[in-house]
Amino acid sequence: MPALTLTYFDFDGGRGEPARLALHIGGVPFEDRRVLFKEWQAMRDGMPFRALPVLEVDGRLVAQSNSINRYVGKLAGLYPQDNLQALLCDEVMDAVEDMDFQIGSTIGLDAEAKKKAREALTAGPLPHYLEQFQARLEAAGGEYFADRRLTVGDLKVWMLVRWLRSGMLDDIPKDLVDRVAPRLVTHAERLAAQPQIAAYYAGRKKA
Ligand SMILES: N[C@@H](CCC(=O)N[C@@H](CS)C(=O)NCC(=O)O)C(=O)O
């Protein structure tokens, strides 16, 4: 097994969390390097694309969350071996990335511009993507997005759903997912109840 260091911000979510979770679930040893927001500016220019997550593999630094997800998914046994199932897994991960980017672009806006941008997202792109995720989940059998088992694709969609339902995003109704794509809520609950995932977050609460 290569020596792995995964670097991401110190919160339970976002682009780095699927890889973090996958490594924990798969029992793959890695250094879990957590960056505080106050530390970020000083290290930003040293990152390949001035962003996190990054993964160090035997001393080589690589970036891009979905590339990292695929790689650690393979190490952890959470990425499909079948080409078509891998494609279905990739499709949802990249679609989540579209939404992460669009929501992320509103974060630094002033209150009025943020409200306008988020209302526009809530009126169009977000429900559309959520409906598409739900349709893909149903087409894949209703429980998981690919391979009829847990993959990094499930973890990535779950992070988006959890973020949208958290109430942290002003001007995006936190019941949007429940209203538009309730099967994604069931999917999220299924993942949260998986023994390794539940144990991981129980351990985080105690820490
Ligand atoms: N396409 C990149 C985007 C990475 C990205 O935007 N990361 C955010 C955190 S989720 C970040 O580092 N933001 C800090 C900054 O841009 O200064 C990926 O998928 O990894």
The ligand as a MOL file (V3000), in Angstrom:
LIG
                    3D

  0  0  0     0  0            999 V3000
M  V30 BEGIN CTAB
M  V30 COUNTS 20 19 0 0 0
M  V30 BEGIN ATOM
M  V30 1 N -12.0270 21.1360 -8.8680 0
M  V30 2 C -11.4510 21.1130 -7.5510 0
M  V30 3 C -12.0500 22.2470 -6.7400 0
M  V30 4 C -11.3840 22.3630 -5.3940 0
M  V30 5 C -11.9520 23.4900 -4.5450 0
M  V30 6 O -12.5170 24.4830 -5.0230 0
M  V30 7 N -11.7600 23.3480 -3.2290 0
M  V30 8 C -12.2090 24.3330 -2.2880 0
M  V30 9 C -12.6980 23.6380 -1.0110 0
M  V30 10 S -14.0220 22.5330 -1.2660 0
M  V30 11 C -11.0500 25.2230 -1.8670 0
M  V30 12 O -9.9340 24.7620 -1.7500 0
M  V30 13 N -11.3480 26.5020 -1.5850 0
M  V30 14 C -10.3860 27.4250 -1.0540 0
M  V30 15 C -9.9330 28.4660 -2.0340 0
M  V30 16 O -10.3430 28.4040 -3.2110 0
M  V30 17 O -9.1950 29.3430 -1.6170 0
M  V30 18 C -11.7010 19.7590 -6.9030 0
M  V30 19 O -12.6830 19.0910 -7.2640 0
M  V30 20 O -10.9100 19.3570 -6.0450 0
M  V30 END ATOM
M  V30 BEGIN BOND
M  V30 1 1 1 2
M  V30 2 1 2 3
M  V30 3 1 2 18
M  V30 4 1 3 4
M  V30 5 1 4 5
M  V30 6 2 5 6
M  V30 7 1 5 7
M  V30 8 1 7 8
M  V30 9 1 8 9
M  V30 10 1 8 11
M  V30 11 1 9 10
M  V30 12 2 11 12
M  V30 13 1 11 13
M  V30 14 1 13 14
M  V30 15 1 14 15
M  V30 16 2 15 16
M  V30 17 1 15 17
M  V30 18 2 18 19
M  V30 19 1 18 20
M  V30 END BOND
M  V30 END CTAB
M  END
